[in-house]
Amino acid sequence: MDQIARTTKDLGNVLRKARKARNLTQADLATLAGIWQRTVSNIETSASGAKVDTIFDLLAALDLELHIVPRSKMTPGELEDIF
């Protein structure tokens, strides 16, 4: 599952898709990550203001990792096709 996330909203969408792909509710994911369900909801709708530690807790709970790579030169239309 390779996804591009360039904004906090993109990151929230990626996390939501990963959670749903694993048939987890927000409450299930919150329990796995050791955070509140409301925090999962807030991050999925817009990760703005989320602590980096919390994002990493969610990634670990979803068995995902973060890769930092140079930004690709995709056009906005190509990005929309990914999501």
Backbone as CSV, one residue per row, in Angstrom:
resi,resn,N_x,N_y,N_z,CA_x,CA_y,CA_z,C_x,C_y,C_z
1,MET,0.839,-1.176,0.000,0.000,0.000,0.000,0.888,1.246,0.000
2,ASP,1.243,1.722,-1.148,2.013,2.959,-1.246,1.054,4.112,-1.476
3,GLN,1.143,5.101,-0.620,0.284,6.274,-0.711,1.141,7.521,-0.585
4,ILE,0.729,8.564,-1.255,1.405,9.851,-1.136,0.568,10.733,-0.217
5,ALA,1.218,11.312,0.778,0.541,12.250,1.679,1.382,13.510,1.740
6,ARG,0.826,14.588,1.207,1.530,15.875,1.192,0.904,16.891,2.131
7,THR,-0.252,16.569,2.659,-0.929,17.473,3.584,-1.436,16.659,4.774
8,THR,-1.849,17.356,5.818,-2.403,16.660,6.965,-3.700,15.941,6.595
9,LYS,-4.466,16.531,5.702,-5.694,15.884,5.244,-5.371,14.598,4.488
10,ASP,-4.352,14.630,3.633,-3.919,13.420,2.922,-3.526,12.323,3.908
11,LEU,-2.771,12.704,4.939,-2.328,11.730,5.928,-3.525,11.112,6.645
12,GLY,-4.493,11.922,6.997,-5.703,11.402,7.631,-6.438,10.419,6.737
13,ASN,-6.520,10.732,5.441,-7.174,9.823,4.487,-6.425,8.504,4.367
14,VAL,-5.105,8.564,4.344,-4.292,7.341,4.255,-4.535,6.468,5.488
15,LEU,-4.535,7.083,6.653,-4.760,6.326,7.884,-6.162,5.723,7.913
16,ARG,-7.173,6.472,7.472,-8.540,5.954,7.422,-8.627,4.745,6.485
17,LYS,-8.049,4.859,5.294,-8.083,3.743,4.341,-7.392,2.514,4.910
18,ALA,-6.264,2.713,5.563,-5.533,1.584,6.153,-6.354,0.939,7.265
19,ARG,-7.009,1.758,8.082,-7.847,1.224,9.162,-8.999,0.406,8.594
20,LYS,-9.672,0.949,7.599,-10.808,0.251,6.998,-10.374,-1.021,6.276
21,ALA,-9.204,-1.000,5.654,-8.688,-2.187,4.965,-8.443,-3.330,5.949
22,ARG,-8.221,-2.982,7.204,-8.003,-3.988,8.244,-9.284,-4.266,9.038
23,ASN,-10.399,-3.730,8.542,-11.711,-3.920,9.174,-11.705,-3.529,10.651
24,LEU,-11.057,-2.411,10.947,-11.015,-1.890,12.312,-11.928,-0.680,12.431
25,THR,-12.582,-0.564,13.560,-13.323,0.663,13.852,-12.325,1.673,14.407
26,GLN,-12.761,2.910,14.506,-11.904,3.920,15.128,-11.599,3.533,16.574
27,ALA,-12.574,2.971,17.259,-12.369,2.547,18.652,-11.350,1.412,18.726
28,ASP,-11.417,0.468,17.776,-10.440,-0.631,17.747,-9.027,-0.080,17.575
29,LEU,-8.872,0.822,16.607,-7.559,1.399,16.341,-7.071,2.209,17.534
30,ALA,-7.965,2.944,18.147,-7.584,3.734,19.320,-7.050,2.829,20.427
31,THR,-7.705,1.716,20.651,-7.256,0.771,21.669,-5.869,0.229,21.327
32,LEU,-5.666,-0.158,20.070,-4.366,-0.687,19.642,-3.254,0.348,19.790
33,ALA,-3.580,1.609,19.520,-2.577,2.678,19.557,-2.444,3.307,20.946
34,GLY,-3.363,2.981,21.845,-3.316,3.544,23.186,-3.721,5.011,23.253
35,ILE,-4.687,5.372,22.404,-5.177,6.758,22.379,-6.701,6.742,22.422
36,TRP,-7.302,7.918,22.480,-8.754,8.036,22.498,-9.332,7.882,21.087
37,GLN,-10.554,7.357,20.999,-11.239,7.237,19.705,-11.421,8.606,19.087
38,ARG,-11.714,9.595,19.881,-11.906,10.973,19.373,-10.633,11.471,18.687
39,THR,-9.477,11.081,19.209,-8.208,11.481,18.598,-8.068,10.854,17.216
40,VAL,-8.442,9.579,17.091,-8.410,8.913,15.782,-9.325,9.659,14.815
41,SER,-10.516,9.985,15.256,-11.469,10.713,14.411,-10.896,12.056,13.963
42,ASN,-10.327,12.796,14.897,-9.756,14.105,14.562,-8.622,13.986,13.554
43,ILE,-7.788,12.989,13.716,-6.658,12.816,12.803,-7.145,12.385,11.426
44,GLU,-8.141,11.502,11.380,-8.660,11.057,10.083,-9.330,12.186,9.310
45,THR,-9.917,13.126,9.999,-10.582,14.225,9.292,-9.605,15.333,8.942
46,SER,-8.569,15.501,9.729,-7.493,16.439,9.433,-6.455,16.308,10.536
47,ALA,-5.298,15.767,10.193,-4.257,15.489,11.192,-3.611,16.764,11.724
48,SER,-4.123,17.921,11.327,-3.565,19.190,11.768,-3.527,19.258,13.288
49,GLY,-2.376,19.572,13.820,-2.221,19.705,15.256,-1.940,18.406,15.977
50,ALA,-1.953,17.282,15.263,-1.673,15.995,15.899,-0.204,15.911,16.287
51,LYS,0.056,15.308,17.429,1.437,15.107,17.851,2.088,14.056,16.958
52,VAL,3.327,14.266,16.651,4.067,13.314,15.817,4.077,11.944,16.487
53,ASP,4.242,11.902,17.806,4.227,10.628,18.521,2.911,9.886,18.312
54,THR,1.813,10.610,18.286,0.504,9.997,18.087,0.402,9.412,16.684
55,ILE,0.899,10.134,15.694,0.893,9.621,14.312,1.697,8.329,14.246
56,PHE,2.866,8.311,14.882,3.684,7.097,14.868,3.011,5.957,15.627
57,ASP,2.269,6.254,16.694,1.514,5.216,17.400,0.460,4.602,16.479
58,LEU,-0.224,5.444,15.718,-1.232,4.946,14.774,-0.588,4.123,13.663
59,LEU,0.520,4.608,13.123,1.216,3.855,12.073,1.642,2.484,12.583
60,ALA,2.168,2.429,13.790,2.598,1.148,14.368,1.402,0.220,14.568
61,ALA,0.288,0.757,15.056,-0.904,-0.052,15.278,-1.450,-0.619,13.972
62,LEU,-1.243,0.113,12.879,-1.697,-0.338,11.554,-0.618,-1.113,10.808
63,ASP,0.502,-1.362,11.465,1.635,-2.069,10.872,2.131,-1.359,9.604
64,LEU,2.237,-0.026,9.704,2.727,0.805,8.617,3.983,1.535,9.069
65,GLU,4.734,2.026,8.113,5.895,2.849,8.434,5.929,4.047,7.510
66,LEU,6.666,5.045,7.923,6.773,6.294,7.182,8.092,6.316,6.429
67,HIS,8.042,6.614,5.144,9.243,6.767,4.324,9.313,8.211,3.864
68,ILE,10.441,8.834,4.053,10.636,10.202,3.589,11.452,10.125,2.303
69,VAL,10.885,10.639,1.227,11.529,10.579,-0.081,11.414,11.946,-0.751
70,PRO,12.254,12.202,-1.740,12.111,13.461,-2.476,10.719,13.546,-3.105
71,ARG,10.183,14.729,-3.141,8.852,14.958,-3.703,8.850,14.647,-5.196
72,SER,7.825,13.926,-5.619,7.683,13.610,-7.036,7.135,14.832,-7.767
73,LYS,7.197,14.797,-9.063,6.737,15.921,-9.892,5.376,15.620,-10.519
74,MET,4.486,14.980,-9.753,3.163,14.639,-10.269,2.305,15.889,-10.386
75,THR,1.403,15.868,-11.342,0.455,16.971,-11.490,-0.710,16.753,-10.525
76,PRO,-1.469,17.794,-10.205,-2.621,17.613,-9.316,-3.614,16.555,-9.812
77,GLY,-3.831,16.482,-11.105,-4.734,15.481,-11.659,-4.248,14.057,-11.419
78,GLU,-2.942,13.853,-11.539,-2.361,12.542,-11.273,-2.486,12.175,-9.798
79,LEU,-2.329,13.159,-8.928,-2.476,12.907,-7.489,-3.905,12.480,-7.158
80,GLU,-4.894,13.127,-7.778,-6.287,12.774,-7.520,-6.572,11.342,-7.939
81,ASP,-5.913,10.859,-8.992,-6.122,9.494,-9.438,-5.649,8.474,-8.411
82,ILE,-4.647,8.848,-7.617,-4.125,7.940,-6.597,-5.164,7.741,-5.512
83,PHE,-5.858,8.820,-5.156,-6.821,8.746,-4.075,-8.186,8.542,-4.680
